[in-house]
Amino acid sequence: MKEIPKPRWTAYDAMRFDVQMPEGVETITQDRAYTSPIWYTP
């Protein structure tokens, strides 16, 4: 399962300090969520 794409911390810094990001630098990351199976018996 993948999480919602979100800006990387470097994109936040570039916006805050008004810095131009170099060409080819990733500005979005997408985390993966993983959980262990939970066995539930009512």
Backbone bond lengths (Angstrom), bond angles and torsions (degrees), N, CA, C in turn:
res aa  C-N    CA-C-N  psi(-1)  N-CA   C-N-CA  omega(-1)  CA-C   N-CA-C  phi
1 M - - - 1.446 - - 1.528 108.37 -
2 K 1.311 116.14 134.20 1.458 120.09 179.91 1.519 109.93 -106.89
3 E 1.308 114.85 145.98 1.462 121.35 177.35 1.529 109.66 -81.02
4 I 1.318 116.52 171.21 1.457 122.28 177.91 1.534 108.43 -68.41
5 P 1.342 118.21 134.91 1.475 119.31 177.38 1.529 111.04 -59.55
6 K 1.324 115.93 141.65 1.463 120.93 -179.23 1.521 109.53 -143.53
7 P 1.341 117.38 157.99 1.463 119.78 179.62 1.536 111.77 -66.22
8 R 1.317 115.18 146.26 1.461 120.62 175.00 1.520 109.35 -75.61
9 W 1.318 117.73 162.11 1.462 120.54 -179.14 1.514 111.14 -64.04
10 T 1.353 117.78 -28.77 1.459 119.96 178.18 1.531 111.09 -67.59
11 A 1.325 118.06 -31.57 1.466 121.21 177.18 1.527 110.22 -68.21
12 Y 1.331 116.96 -39.32 1.470 120.07 176.29 1.530 110.90 -62.79
13 D 1.343 116.78 -43.40 1.464 120.47 179.22 1.525 111.31 -63.96
14 A 1.334 116.70 -42.11 1.463 120.16 -179.32 1.523 110.31 -62.87
15 M 1.324 117.18 -39.87 1.457 120.33 179.38 1.536 110.48 -68.76
16 R 1.318 116.94 -42.56 1.460 120.91 -177.06 1.533 112.70 -66.03
17 F 1.341 115.92 -41.93 1.458 120.48 -176.56 1.528 112.87 -96.66
18 D 1.343 116.52 7.23 1.462 122.86 177.77 1.531 111.17 54.33
19 V 1.340 115.00 54.45 1.461 122.26 -179.57 1.527 108.28 -112.85
20 Q 1.321 116.25 138.68 1.460 120.76 177.57 1.526 109.38 -82.22
21 M 1.326 116.92 126.82 1.468 121.15 178.76 1.529 109.50 -76.27
22 P 1.343 117.98 139.31 1.470 120.57 177.54 1.534 111.39 -63.52
23 E 1.305 115.80 156.31 1.466 121.95 179.13 1.531 109.76 -63.67
24 G 1.310 116.56 135.25 1.461 121.30 177.14 1.519 115.00 90.33
25 V 1.321 118.65 -0.61 1.460 121.73 179.42 1.529 109.03 -83.83
26 E 1.317 116.36 128.39 1.464 121.19 178.41 1.521 109.81 -67.71
27 T 1.331 117.11 132.32 1.460 120.49 178.72 1.525 111.71 -114.73
28 I 1.323 116.94 -6.16 1.467 120.81 -179.73 1.526 108.72 -127.16
29 T 1.318 116.06 140.43 1.458 121.80 176.78 1.521 109.01 -125.87
30 Q 1.317 115.57 154.31 1.460 120.76 178.48 1.529 107.58 -134.81
31 D 1.325 115.54 109.21 1.458 121.02 -178.70 1.523 110.32 -77.53
32 R 1.300 114.35 161.67 1.467 120.63 175.37 1.528 108.26 -112.65
33 A 1.310 114.43 140.32 1.463 119.78 178.59 1.526 108.17 -108.65
34 Y 1.312 115.44 136.02 1.455 120.19 179.19 1.520 108.97 -141.67
35 T 1.291 115.71 133.64 1.462 120.15 175.56 1.514 108.88 -130.74
36 S 1.298 115.66 158.87 1.455 120.66 175.78 1.517 109.12 -78.80
37 P 1.319 117.00 150.21 1.455 119.13 177.13 1.552 110.07 -64.32
38 I 1.286 115.75 138.20 1.461 120.75 179.52 1.529 107.40 -112.14
39 W 1.290 116.00 120.45 1.461 120.36 179.98 1.517 107.83 -95.27
40 Y 1.306 116.00 119.41 1.462 121.93 -176.47 1.519 109.80 -120.69
41 T 1.296 115.72 125.90 1.450 121.03 176.24 1.528 107.34 -122.26
42 P 1.326 117.28 116.21 1.477 118.34 -178.03 1.514 113.23 -68.25
